[in-house]
Amino acid sequence: MTKNLVSRAAIAAVLALLSTASPSSAQSVSTTDPKAVKPGIYKVEPYHTQIGFTLSHFGFSDFSGFFSGASGTLELNPANLSTAKLQVSVPVGSVLTTVSKLDDELKGNQWFDAAQYANATFTSTKVTATGADTADIAGNLTLHGVTKPVTLKARLVGSGTNPLDKSVTVGFEATGTLKRSDFEVKQYVPLVGDDVRLTISGAFVLQP
């Protein structure tokens, strides 16, 4: 019984500490100040980078999924944002939804055809600041063997030193829209939506 009381006391102490912690403490390792972003060449941090997509399912609901396993580089100088360069590659075989059967179908030749077109790539051509912490990133997206111009609207999420591995990290969120039929992914258009909304969470680690 004494052991149980000690265990309960320990749990209570932990809960008390959590309840008194500042709500912003989880964010204290990063800053949203654009001036704090360090210039240099960054690499995509794949474990915390996701490319989400959403499209209409017969007009009944908006259905979403995402890609992971991205790689690439970001060349960034906050003092001269127009010189920024971004190159990202994502394996389309990483596609994941809430339906495993659909995941297999999306990898097939009626959709992304991952066997023939293994990666989707984005290469920036122009970066234009639109605010203190926002920018438009114009570039070329290659998907399903087709290359088309796409513009992403990016926002700085935060930068700082990762407390676990001490890496200098910066993160952005980007959004955009494309027509999948432009990339010859036409299965079930227009019953399944042609317009695809992208939401990208990107993490990048400064290289020495």
C-alpha positions in Angstrom: 0.0 0.0 0.0 2.9 2.3 0.8 4.3 1.8 -2.7 1.0 2.7 -4.2 0.8 5.9 -2.2 4.3 6.9 -3.3 3.4 6.2 -6.9 0.2 8.3 -6.6 2.1 11.1 -5.0 4.7 11.1 -7.8 1.9 11.2 -10.4 0.2 14.0 -8.6 3.4 16.0 -8.4 4.0 15.6 -12.2 0.4 16.7 -12.9 0.8 19.7 -10.7 4.0 20.7 -12.6 2.2 20.4 -15.9 -0.8 22.4 -14.7 1.4 25.3 -13.6 3.5 25.3 -16.8 3.1 28.3 -19.1 0.9 27.6 -22.1 3.7 29.0 -24.3 6.5 27.0 -22.8 6.3 24.4 -25.6 7.0 27.2 -28.1 9.8 28.9 -26.1 12.6 27.2 -28.0 11.6 29.0 -31.2 10.9 32.5 -32.3 8.6 33.9 -35.0 10.9 36.9 -35.5 12.0 36.9 -39.2 15.2 38.7 -38.3 16.3 35.8 -36.1 16.4 33.4 -39.0 20.0 32.6 -39.7 21.2 32.8 -43.3 22.7 29.8 -45.0 22.0 26.5 -46.8 19.4 24.3 -45.1 18.4 20.7 -45.7 14.9 19.4 -45.5 14.2 17.7 -42.2 12.1 14.8 -43.5 10.6 13.5 -40.2 8.7 16.8 -39.6 7.9 17.8 -43.2 4.6 16.8 -44.7 2.8 17.7 -47.9 -1.0 17.5 -47.3 -3.6 17.5 -50.1 -7.4 17.9 -50.1 -9.9 17.5 -52.8 -13.7 17.1 -53.2 -15.1 13.6 -53.0 -18.2 13.6 -55.3 -19.1 17.0 -53.7 -20.1 15.2 -50.5 -17.0 15.8 -48.5 -13.4 17.1 -48.7 -11.0 14.2 -48.5 -7.4 14.5 -47.5 -4.1 12.7 -47.5 -0.4 13.5 -47.4 3.0 12.6 -48.6 6.2 12.3 -46.5 9.9 11.5 -46.8 10.8 14.7 -48.5 14.4 15.7 -49.3 16.0 18.8 -50.7 17.6 22.1 -49.9 16.7 25.7 -49.0 19.2 28.5 -49.6 18.0 31.4 -47.5 19.1 34.9 -46.6 16.4 36.8 -44.7 18.0 40.1 -45.5 17.6 39.5 -49.2 14.7 37.1 -49.6 14.6 37.4 -53.4 17.8 35.4 -53.5 16.2 32.4 -51.8 16.2 29.1 -53.6 14.2 26.0 -52.8 14.4 22.5 -54.2 12.3 19.7 -52.8 11.7 16.1 -53.9 9.0 13.8 -52.5 8.4 10.1 -53.2 4.8 9.7 -54.4 4.8 6.2 -53.1 4.7 7.7 -49.6 1.0 8.7 -50.2 -1.1 8.0 -47.1 -4.8 8.4 -46.4 -7.1 6.8 -43.9 -7.9 3.9 -46.3 -5.1 1.5 -47.1 -6.9 0.1 -50.2 -7.1 3.6 -51.6 -3.4 4.2 -50.8 -2.5 1.2 -53.0 -4.9 2.5 -55.7 -3.3 6.0 -55.7 0.1 4.5 -56.2 -1.1 2.6 -59.3 -1.0 3.6 -63.0 -4.5 5.2 -63.0 -3.4 7.8 -60.5 0.2 8.7 -59.6 1.9 5.7 -61.2 4.6 5.6 -58.6 6.4 2.8 -60.4 7.1 5.0 -63.4 7.1 8.4 -61.8 8.7 7.8 -58.4 9.1 11.4 -57.3 7.4 14.8 -57.4 9.7 17.7 -57.4 9.4 21.5 -56.9 12.1 23.9 -57.9 11.6 27.6 -57.1 12.1 30.2 -59.8 11.3 33.4 -57.8 10.7 34.3 -54.2 8.8 37.5 -53.4 8.3 38.9 -50.0 4.6 39.8 -49.3 5.0 40.7 -45.6 7.3 40.6 -42.7 7.0 36.9 -42.4 5.3 35.8 -45.6 6.3 35.3 -49.2 5.1 34.0 -52.6 7.3 31.1 -53.9 6.9 30.7 -57.7 8.4 27.5 -59.2 8.0 24.5 -61.4 6.3 21.4 -60.1 7.0 18.1 -61.8 4.4 15.4 -61.1 3.4 12.3 -63.1 6.1 13.3 -65.7 4.5 16.7 -66.3 6.1 20.0 -65.3 3.9 23.1 -64.7 4.3 26.4 -62.9 2.9 26.6 -59.4 2.9 29.4 -56.8 3.0 28.7 -53.1 2.1 31.2 -50.3 4.6 30.7 -47.5 4.6 31.8 -43.9 7.4 31.6 -41.3 6.3 29.4 -38.4 9.4 29.7 -36.3 13.2 29.3 -36.1 15.7 28.5 -33.3 17.8 25.7 -31.9 16.3 22.2 -31.6 16.7 21.3 -27.9 17.2 17.6 -28.6 19.9 17.6 -31.3 21.0 21.2 -31.1 20.4 21.8 -34.8 19.5 25.2 -36.1 16.1 24.8 -37.5 13.5 26.9 -39.4 10.0 26.0 -40.3 7.5 27.2 -42.8 3.9 26.6 -43.8 2.9 26.9 -47.4 -0.4 26.6 -49.3 -1.3 26.4 -52.9 -3.8 25.0 -55.4 -3.4 23.0 -58.6 -5.5 21.2 -61.1 -4.5 17.5 -61.1 -5.7 17.1 -64.7 -2.9 19.5 -65.7 -0.5 16.8 -64.6 -2.4 14.0 -66.4 -3.9 12.6 -63.2 -7.4 12.5 -64.5 -9.1 9.5 -62.9 -12.7 10.3 -62.1 -12.6 14.0 -63.0 -14.9 15.8 -62.5 -16.7 13.5 -60.0 -13.7 13.5 -57.8 -12.4 17.1 -57.7 -9.9 18.4 -60.1 -8.8 21.3 -57.9 -6.3 20.1 -55.2 -5.5 22.2 -52.2 -2.0 21.8 -50.9 -0.9 22.5 -47.3 2.8 22.0 -46.7 4.6 21.9 -43.3 8.3 22.2 -44.0 11.2 21.9 -41.5 14.7 22.7 -42.5 18.1 22.2 -40.7 21.0 24.6 -41.2 24.1 22.9 -42.7 27.6 23.6 -41.2 
